[in-house]
Amino acid sequence: MNHPFPPPADSLTDPTADLDALRWSNGFARLPAPFHTRLAPSALPDPYPVAFSRDAAALIALFRLSLGEQVKDVRASQRLAESAVCLVADDSDIDIHLERMLRQHKQLGFSAKRILEINPAHPTIKSLVAALTKAEGDTAVQARLGEAAKLLYDQARIVEGDKLEDPAAFAKRLSQALADGFI
């Protein structure tokens, strides 16, 4: 099968087309040097592995229960280095910033639920994991950890530039956390 270059549009969508017979061009490699720079691969400056921890998994499960329908999921993050939490869009969802822009222009009437990612290496998360491990079924401590989950979720929303659903509840939780020494 001999195709002209460029191939007709229907040949790319035809499942019986012989794609090996198509000629492909790697034209960017022929550009002069000012248009590209060859880079050698480099190692990450300070990589750290995120290790699985049963205790962190228990905290994630508690966060899922506490946040309920507010989030799509809660999971450990491999992207966070300095922050305790962040909100991310699911692969199948619309980008957070695009969604915000569309809502501002009244082009989108819904808000997709986000995934809360927690950083297991962050000192705040480590202290929450330690408190949960130490509690061993103490419902009062679990309730306080549930409030901490909501506080961290609200923190992630603020960092993303979202408005809080209930600023008064956030202020109350923050004041209580400060008064209690945060756990």
N, C-alpha and C positions, 0 to 999 in steps of 0.2 A: 504494500500500500504506500503510495508516494504522495505525501501531502505538500501543498505549497506552504511557504512561510510568509506571514503567520498563518496558522491553521484556521479554517473556517470555524465559526463559533459552535456550530452543531457537532463538530468532530470532538470537542472537548466534553460534551455532555452525553455523547453516544457511548453506551457501555460496551459496545462491540468494537469500538475504534482501536486501532493499533497505535498506542501511545509511544511505543518504542521507536516507531518510524518517524516521529516528530523530531524536528531539529530544535534544540534549545540553545540559547546563547547566554554566556556568562560575560556580557559586555562590560560590566563595571570593572572587571580586572584589566581591561585595556585602557582605562582612563589614565591621564597623566598623574604623576605623583602628587600635585597639589590637591587633588580631589579625593585622596584616600590616604590612610596611614595604616601600616601594618603594625599590629600590636602583638606582643608575646603574651601568652597567658600568665597570670600572676596569682599567687596564693592569697587567700583572704588574710587581712591584717591580723585579726585576733579571733579565729574561729573557735566556737565552743559548742560541743554537742548538747542537744537537749535529750537528756536521759529519761526513760520511762520511770515513773514512780507511782506505786500503788496509792500512796498518800495524795499525790497531786491528782490522780484519777478520782479519788474520793472527793476532793475539793471541786473538781470539774463537775462531778455528778451532783453535788450540793448546789453549785451555781446554776446548773440546768434546772433543778427543782425550784430554786428561789426565783429565777428570772422567768420561768414558764414560757408564756407566749410572747414575751417581749423580744426574744432573740430566736433566730433559726437554730442555732447550736452554740455550744461553748466548747472550745478545744484549746490544746496547748499550742503555742506559737513557736515557730522556728525563725521568724523574721524579726522579732522584737529584741532589742539589745538594752535599751534604757527605760522604756515604759513598762508599766505593769500590765496594761491591757490596751487593746485597740479593737475597733470594729472594722470588719472586712465584708465585702460582698461575696456571695457564693459565686462560683464559676458561671452558673446559669442565670444570675441576676444582673440587673443594670448597674453600672458603675455608680458609686456613691455621689461623686461630684456631678455627673451627668443627671442623675435623679434630682439632686437639689436644684440644678439650673432649670430643668423642665418644670419642677414644681413652682419655682419663682415666676415662670412665664405662663403659669396656669395650663400647661400642656400635659400634666400628669396628675391624676387624682388619687394615687395610692402611694404608699411607702413600703418598700420591700423590707422584710425582716433581715437583719444583719447577723453575722457570726461574731461572737465575742471571743477574741483570742487572748489567752493569758500567758504571761511570760513566767514559766516555772523557776527561772533563775533570778527573778527580781526579789529583793528583800521583803517587800510587802506580801507577795504571794508565798514566799517561804515562811513568813511568820503566820500567815493564815493556815498553811498546811500543818505547821507545828501545833497551832491551836486546835485544829481538827483532830490531829493524831492524839493529842493530850486529852481531849474531851471524852473520847471513847463512849459515845452515845448520850452525852449530856445535852438535852434538848435546848437548854438556855444558851449554851455556847453555839450550838448549831443555828439557833435563831439569830444570834448576833452575827454569825458568819453569813447568813442569808442577807442580813442588812448590809454587810460589807460587800456582798456580790452586787446588790442594787446600787450601792455607792460607787463601786468601780465601773459599773455599766453606765451610770450617769456621767462619770468622769470621762469615759471613752466618747460619749455623745458630745460633751463639751469640747473635747479636743478636735472632734470632727466638724465642729461648727454648728451642730444641731441645737435646736431649742429643747429644753427639758419639758417633759409632759407635766411634771408636778414639781416646780422649783421649791415650793414650801417643804415638801417631803424630803427633797435633797438636802435642804438647809438643816432640817431636823436631824436627818441621819448623820450629816457631817458634824453637827454640834454634839450629838450623842457619842460619836466615835472619838471626837477630841476629848470629851469629858471622861470617857472610859479608858483612855490611853490606847485606843484603837484595837484592843483585844488583850 
